[in-house]
Amino acid sequence: MTSVPPPTRPIPSTAIDPFALESLQDPFAADGAVRELGPVVHIAEHDYYAVTRFTEIRKGLRDWRTFSSTDRPFYEDSAFRPRIVLFEEPPAHTRTKSAIMDVLGPRNLPWLEEYFRKEAGALLDRVLDGDVVDVDGYRDLAVAYVLKVFPDVIGMPEDGRELLLKFGSAGLNAFGPPSELRERKLAAGAEAVAWVERNIGRESLAEGGLGAQLYAMADEGRISEQEARDLVKTVFAAGFDTSTSGIASMFRAFGDHPGEWRKLRERPDLVAPAWEESIRFSGLLGRTAGRGWWRGCR
């Protein structure tokens, strides 16, 4: 029996709590302080390890055998967070990911792009209809846009969509440790969960939408009926939360760094990499590490 060698250097530990209210109010300061301690840092308050730097994060994301997606810190089954795809590994992950990539692939991308562009233009026309405008980048742009386009392309009904803002907020808070804020957000999202559950069944979805296409795959035997239902929720939950927070975070980043905004105004061709950078800038992932996990983080 072989033994696993210990880490080549001690892993630093910190009393900084990334989920404390003061950290959430200034996450870049808190995360930056943790990142300066090292590429892997023990978070003493909750007894987990934060991987803080690009090189190590990329290694972990590519090594699913060592860094498992099936569990992560603070995970518990939640109506806001379907286990399918994000919490799977091959071969189940390969099958369900194939279904997702099919509906988000070449046969749908042209009309999705056309529709997204059209609705973005219409939203801007409404928001900027006046000599002086006061725009809330989160509610008036990010939320208003995503709340319209994502349920539309999935094929969900329009009535009751206003509840989905609370669904997204609760979904993001479902990833953290127990706290008063977390419990309050989850309770506020209960009605939204009920709306989503009522409207992800095949009988509620419009023909031709992404949701109906996933159920068609169940009819073909590619995935099960339950997987189709879970994938409809996954497409909505993942797309809604990440798109809303990603767009809002990008606005905030440009507000904090006006020089970068000027660069983008001068170089519109940088829009795509700017979007990708905004996702990297504000992202957070967790995985459960197996025995010997530190070998990938030397």
Secondary structure as UniProt FT lines:
FT   STRAND          13..14
FT   TURN            18..19
FT   HELIX           21..25
FT   HELIX           27..35
FT   TURN            36..37
FT   STRAND          40..43
FT   TURN            44..47
FT   STRAND          48..51
FT   HELIX           54..62
FT   TURN            64..66
FT   STRAND          67..68
FT   TURN            73..74
FT   TURN            79..80
FT   TURN            84..87
FT   TURN            90..91
FT   HELIX           92..103
FT   TURN            106..108
FT   HELIX           109..127
FT   HELIX           137..143
FT   HELIX           144..154
FT   TURN            159..160
FT   HELIX           161..163
FT   HELIX           164..173
FT   TURN            174..175
FT   HELIX           180..188
FT   HELIX           190..198
FT   HELIX           202..204
FT   TURN            207..208
FT   HELIX           210..220
FT   HELIX           225..256
FT   HELIX           258..266
FT   HELIX           268..270
FT   HELIX           271..282
FT   STRAND          288..289
FT   TURN            291..292
FT   HELIX           293..297
//
